[in-house]
């Protein structure tokens, strides 16, 4: 996978203590910035977007 397609929150600043995310083939993919070669979590994009909406609404 190309690293330039991965995004991390601007709230994380210059640290690597966060996760990165990207969309590919109908999935939202996440990985640990401290161990990018480890496992990648794949969640259906629809479910990821529902999670983000709930988080932005203060649901967690």
DRENRO-757302 format. One record per residue (C-alpha): z, x, y; residue number from 1. Coordinates in pm, whole numbers, plus 50000, padded with zeros to 5 digits. Layout:
N
pz; px; py; pos
Z; X; Y; NUM
...
***
This chain:
60
pz; px; py; pos
50000; 50000; 50000; 1
49930; 50118; 50349; 2
50246; 50195; 50546; 3
50095; 50086; 50878; 4
50101; 49722; 50761; 5
50480; 49722; 50724; 6
50696; 49596; 51012; 7
51064; 49631; 51086; 8
51278; 49451; 51338; 9
51284; 49590; 51690; 10
51661; 49527; 51676; 11
51699; 49811; 51426; 12
51601; 50070; 51687; 13
51517; 50415; 51556; 14
51747; 50393; 51255; 15
51630; 50359; 50898; 16
51916; 50128; 50803; 17
51707; 49818; 50758; 18
51427; 49663; 50561; 19
51058; 49642; 50638; 20
50839; 49340; 50572; 21
50471; 49255; 50544; 22
50252; 48972; 50424; 23
49998; 49022; 50145; 24
49820; 48784; 49910; 25
50039; 48485; 49994; 26
50366; 48675; 49961; 27
50618; 48824; 50199; 28
50709; 49170; 50077; 29
51026; 49355; 50173; 30
51140; 49710; 50104; 31
51426; 49940; 50197; 32
51337; 50188; 50472; 33
51568; 50449; 50318; 34
51390; 50433; 49981; 35
51036; 50311; 50040; 36
50917; 50413; 49695; 37
51176; 50197; 49520; 38
51124; 49834; 49427; 39
50956; 49587; 49662; 40
51084; 49230; 49673; 41
50802; 48973; 49673; 42
50878; 48617; 49789; 43
50623; 48339; 49841; 44
50531; 48347; 50211; 45
50619; 47979; 50253; 46
50974; 48045; 50131; 47
51013; 48353; 50352; 48
50903; 48160; 50660; 49
51150; 47880; 50577; 50
51425; 48144; 50549; 51
51332; 48290; 50888; 52
51331; 47946; 51054; 53
51676; 47870; 50915; 54
51810; 48210; 51022; 55
51672; 48167; 51374; 56
51835; 47823; 51393; 57
52174; 47979; 51312; 58
52188; 47837; 50962; 59
52343; 48150; 50808; 60
***
